[in-house]
Amino acid sequence: MKKGVIIAALIIMLLIFLSKMKKDETNVIGLKFEGPQDYINRLKPIAKELQVKTGIPYLFILAQTALETGYGKSSLVYEAGNFAGIKAKSGQPFVTKMTYEYVKNPNDYPTRDKSKDLYDAKTGKTRIFLPQNFAKYNSLIEGLTAYIKVLLLPRYANAFNYTNDVNKFTDEIWKAGYATDINYPSKIKSLIQTIKTKYGA
């Protein structure tokens, strides 16, 4: 199936799913989750449908978005409909937030908070804290669709050789450059276990 057809099918599926939610839950402003269990309960059905449509393991979707948003508590969710820390492209609406990145040459980032620089001798990289522009979406459906479109980019293609192994899938997404945090895969894997054992996903 062509990628464009997959995206169109995803949009239709998301519309059907969101039509079953309370009307105010489809709006970006005011989108709230009561805690981890509420987040998992509300995102699990859509994550499972996305797995069927795309092959992306539903536990990965739940764990990655939980990590990126603090189980939906991040202001990126209710201010920007951004579930996965997606950076804004040139000309795209955005919100600016402080975030950590791991880089080789911290001096290339003059806007960083230098007091928070932390060098890691093992990797030769420095963790820096700096403002970044994150993509802002007009609705929940737009944000979730954008997230899936990112995972379907060619750079992440190798991960889809491991759709039956969520841990390997996670490793490949990180290797392809989704995040600079050297502990990103282990954080997601830990959340996968928590989501399975504590929240019954």
N, C-alpha and C positions, 0 to 999 in steps of 0.2 A: 504494500500500500504506500502511495506517495505521501511524503511528509505533510504536504498541504492538506491532504484529505484527512490525515490523522489529527491535525490541529483543528480543522473544521468540526470533526467528530467530538473532539474534546470540548469545544465551546458549547456545542449542543448538549453534551452530557452535563457540563457545569451548570448550564441554564436550568436544566431539569432538576438537578440537585438543589440549586439555590432557590428554586421556586417553592421547595418544601420547607425552607427556613422562614423564620419570622421576617417580615418585610424590612425591619430596621437592621437586621443582621447582614443584609446585602449591601448596606452603605459602608463606606470606609470610615467616616467619622462616627465614633461611638461604638465601633465594633469591639466587643469585650468578651473575654473568656474568664470564667470564674476560678480557674486553676488548671493544673495538669490533667486531671480526670475529665473535666469539661472539654478541654482542648482535644484530647484524644477521642472522646465520645463523638464530638461534632466533626472532626476531620477524618476519622477512620473510614466511614462509608465512601467518601470521595477518594481517599487514598487507594482503597481497594478497587474502585472503578478505574482509576488511573492506571493501576497495575495491569488490569485486563486490557486496557486500550493501548498501553505503551510498553509494557514489560518492566517498567520501573518498580522495584519492590516497594510495596506499600509501607513496610516498616522503615525503609530508608526515607520515604517522603515524610512520615510522621516524625522520625528522629531528627532529620536535617532541619525541618521547619521549626521543630521544638527547640533545637539548639540555637537557631538564628533569631528566634523571637522570644525565648524564655517561656515556652508554652503559650504563646499568644499575648504575653504581657508587654512586649516591646512597643514603643510608640510608633515604630515603623509600620505595625499592623494597623492601628486605628487612625494614624495620621496619613499613611501612604498606601495602604493595602499591599505592602511589600512583605512577603512571607519568608524570603530567603536571602536577605541581604544583597539584593541585586543592585549593582552600581548603575547610576544614570549614564546614558550615552549623551554625546553632544547634542544640545537642542531639546533634550527630553526634560519634562518637568521633574523636579527633585526636591528632596528635603535634605538638609545637611545635619549629620550626626557625627559625634566623636566615636572612633572605633580603633581597635588594635590591628596592626598589620606587622608581618615579619619581613624584613628587607635586608639586603646586603649592604646598602649604602645609605644609612639614615640621613646623612647630610644632603641627600637629594630631595628631602622633604622638609623644607624650611618652615612649614606651617605646623609641624608636629609640636607636642608638648615635650620639650627636651628633658624635663624632670622625671618623665616616666620611661625613658629609654632603658631597655634591659637587654644586655648582650648575652647570647647563648653560644658559648665556646664550642659546644658539640656540633652545631650546625653552621657556625660562622655568621649567623644572622642576628639582627637586633629587633626586638619587639618595640614598636613605636606606637604612640597614641596621637591620632591626628583627625582633623575633620575630613569627612568624605561625603560626596553627594550620592544619595541613594535614590533610585527611581521611584517616582510617585505615580500611582495608578488611580484611576477614577472610580474603580469599583472592586469588589472582592473577586468577581469573575475575571476582570482584566489582570489583577495581580497574580492569581493562581495560574492563569493561562500563560502569562509571561514566564513564570517559574518553570513550568513544564517545557516551554519552548527553549529555555536555556539548557535544560538537561538533554534535549534532543539535538543540540548543536553537534556538528561533526567531531569537534575536539573531544567529546565524551563518548564517542562511538565504541571504544574498546570496553567500556563498562558493561555494555549490553551483551557481551559474551558471558557475563556472570549474573544474569538476572535471577538465577536459582540459588545464588549465594550472596546474600545481602552484605556480608562482610567484605567479600572481594569486590563487589559492586562499589561499595563505599571507598575502598582503597583506590580503585581506578578513577573515580570521580575526583578524588583529591590529587592524584598523580597528574591528571590532565589540567590542573590549575584552578579548581574551583575556589580554594582558599589558601592563604599563605601560612596559616597557623599549622605548625608542625605536628600538633596534637589533634588536629581536626578529625582524622579518621578514628582515633581512639575515643574521642568525645562522642562521636555519633554511635559507635559500637556500644559504648556504655549506656547511652540513652536507649538504644534498641532493646537491650536487656531489661532496663528499667520499665520501658513501655510494655514489654511482653509480660514480665513477672508481677509488676505492681499495678499496672493500669489495664491489664487484660486485653491487650490488642491482638 
